[in-house]
Amino acid sequence: MDLREPPIRSVARWSVSQVTTASAVTPAAVLRLAVPAFLTLVAEPLFLLADSAIVGHLGTDALAALGVASVVLLTAAGVFIFLAYATTAVVARALGAGSPARALAAGVDGLWLSLVLGMPTAGLVALFAHLLVRLLGADGIVADLAATYLRIGAAGIPSLLVISAATGVLRGFRDTRTPLLVATVGFAVNGALNYLLVYPAGLGIAGSALGTLIAQTGVAVAFAALVIRRARHEGARLSFHPASVLAAARNGAPLLVRTIALRAAFLATTWVAAGFGAVALAAHQVAMNVFNLLAFALDALAIAAQALIGHGLGAGAAAEARRATTLMTRWGGYAGVGLGLITAALAWVLPLLFTPDPGVRRALTTALLVLALTQPIAGIVFVLDGVLMGAGDSVMLAWLQVAALAAYLPVLLVVRAAGGGLGAAAALAVVWAALAWFMMARLLGLVWRARTDRWLVTGG
């Protein structure tokens, strides 16, 4: 894979409040964005893992229920992740073109849109909680516990969307340190509340959901306040403007399609894992949390890519955007190798932290070893995803993700049909091997697109 371009002779320099000076995209510039973004992103899955450890000691049924409910909540909020991705790209391009007020107006529209989308979504998820967990294959006590968690957790969906939109604004301003501070405090409070409400208060899995809801609300208020204060300083519009909010929704529609296809793949994977019983589902839930932790770690480079590519193309520096793509793609591959080695080394240790069940431990170790092998692929996939998002190449991203899903679903159906006689560990190994194929399908499409020049469109 060769994404390289000739050396750059002159490039633009961008600052946070004004984009009128000039600087190349250097490794140091990437690290200044990626390191705080990495710490912010891994904070969430680390506390989700802590939550899994807290709930896991309530029993295998509670851990399996948390897995199902978490998938539904992450899907309900995750389909609107374009609020972060699209906002980052739009804000970065506007700053690259030298218009911070326009950038912040777009960010405020994103906050309003997050409420417009989040409130009805929360109501629907709470209303159909039991049906949703049963559609994912949960039944009996697992379904009841999952529905309990989901009804409470659904109220946090608007907050999750506000957090996404506000984080996108700050990333577009190339500010990844502020989200780190807010997220760290919020997730620390979340972990403490979950423990206190689950055990000393005796609320069980409902306490975990309530603690998470309280923390999410506080974080959302803090993020929204930061964006609003910055918008006032720049004189940007703060009021609800239906036409602008609708335009923001239209701009995010292709990324919505892309995210729905991505979430559909993970939902289908959970459905297949649930078909192999509570042991396999519980192990799969923890493995997915580890997957999310690794994905967020790699996504730090993708966030840097979004901001730098958006700024560069907004300022008309297409060659610099190409060079930044080569640099960050290489780093993504290296990071994937490193994370894969760490995951493999911890595959026998991590299961001890989450469950006393020996069957769940064996299945989880197997899944983690397969996951470790996929990380070099994932490193490149996440970076190229960020590059194309920063470039605003959202329509092609949607098509590529739908194509990858189409290549993945038949493989999952074969696994579901042929794995009935396997034990939990063997069945989960096959499920995660199928997921590795899904990542490969994504890689092939993204590399093909990145090698062209069609996404290198300049201007604010």
Summary of the structure (lengths in Angstrom):
residues: 460
radius of gyration: 21.3
end to end distance: 29.6
largest distance: 65.5
contacts: 1802
relative contact order: 0.14
helix: 81%
strand: 0%
